[in-house]
Amino acid sequence: MKIFSVHDSKAEAYLPPIFFKTAGEAIRAFETSCRDENTNLFRYPSDFTLVELGEFDEPSASIATHKIPKILCNAAEYKQ
C-alpha cells in the first residue's frame, strides 16, 4: 500500500495519512473531495496539495518513506 497525505499550506501542516494501492486511486479520491462544495479543498483549492509519502508493506508491517514528499497534484487543478 502507498501512503499519501494532503498538505495544507495555510496551516503549514499535513493532514493524517491515507492509504491506497495506487497513486491513481489516491488522485481520484482527492479529486472527488475537491469537487465537493462542502469541503475546504473546494473552498480554498490553492491551499491543498496531495503528496505521496512512501509505502507500507503489509506482510512485514514495515514503512519506507520518501526523503521528500512526492507532489502529485493541487486542488486548484480540479476547480471548475
C-alpha positions, 0 to 999 in steps of 0.5 A, spaced: 500 500 500 502 507 498 501 512 503 499 519 501 497 525 505 494 532 503 498 538 505 495 544 507 499 550 506 495 555 510 496 551 516 503 549 514 501 542 516 499 535 513 493 532 514 493 524 517 495 519 512 491 515 507 492 509 504 491 506 497 494 501 492 495 506 487 497 513 486 491 513 481 486 511 486 489 516 491 488 522 485 481 520 484 479 520 491 482 527 492 479 529 486 472 527 488 473 531 495 475 537 491 469 537 487 465 537 493 462 544 495 462 542 502 469 541 503 475 546 504 479 543 498 473 546 494 473 552 498 480 554 498 483 549 492 490 553 492 491 551 499 491 543 498 496 539 495 496 531 495 503 528 496 505 521 496 509 519 502 512 512 501 509 505 502 507 500 507 508 493 506 503 489 509 506 482 510 512 485 514 508 491 517 514 495 515 514 503 512 519 506 507 518 513 506 520 518 501 526 523 503 521 528 500 514 528 499 512 526 492 507 532 489 502 529 485 497 534 484 493 541 487 486 542 488 486 548 484 487 543 478 480 540 479 476 547 480 471 548 475 
